[in-house]
Amino acid sequence: MLTMEHIRKPLAARQALTRSEAVLQKSQDITEEADSALRNAMVRLK
């Protein structure tokens, strides 16, 4: 989370943002894999 400390330290803020983006990307990848697996399972159940 960005704080007053981050406002005073732009580099720390940028690093925190980069970490957040990496976590978000990983989460999106996992969601896409799960979505694909669910679709495949539904096709097999038909």
C-alpha positions as CSV (number, residue, x, y, z in Angstrom):
1,M,0.0,0.0,0.0
2,L,1.3,3.5,-0.8
3,T,1.9,5.6,2.2
4,M,3.3,9.1,2.9
5,E,6.7,7.4,3.1
6,H,6.3,6.4,-0.5
7,I,5.4,10.0,-1.5
8,R,8.7,11.1,0.0
9,K,10.5,8.2,-1.6
10,P,9.5,7.8,-5.3
11,L,11.8,4.9,-5.8
12,A,10.2,2.9,-3.0
13,A,6.8,3.7,-4.4
14,R,7.8,2.5,-7.9
15,Q,9.2,-0.7,-6.4
16,A,6.0,-1.3,-4.5
17,L,4.0,-0.7,-7.7
18,T,6.2,-3.1,-9.6
19,R,5.7,-5.8,-7.0
20,S,1.9,-5.2,-7.1
21,E,1.9,-5.5,-10.8
22,A,3.8,-8.7,-10.7
23,V,1.4,-10.2,-8.1
24,L,-1.6,-9.0,-10.2
25,Q,-0.1,-10.6,-13.4
26,K,0.5,-13.9,-11.6
27,S,-3.1,-13.8,-10.2
28,Q,-4.4,-13.2,-13.7
29,D,-2.3,-16.1,-15.1
30,I,-3.7,-18.4,-12.5
31,T,-7.3,-17.3,-13.2
32,E,-6.9,-17.9,-16.9
33,E,-5.5,-21.4,-16.2
34,A,-8.4,-22.2,-13.9
35,D,-10.9,-20.8,-16.4
36,S,-9.4,-23.0,-19.2
37,A,-9.4,-26.1,-17.0
38,L,-13.1,-25.4,-16.1
39,R,-14.0,-25.1,-19.7
40,N,-12.2,-28.3,-20.6
41,A,-14.0,-30.1,-17.8
42,M,-17.4,-28.8,-18.9
43,V,-16.7,-30.0,-22.4
44,R,-15.8,-33.5,-21.2
45,L,-19.0,-33.6,-19.1
46,K,-21.3,-33.0,-22.0
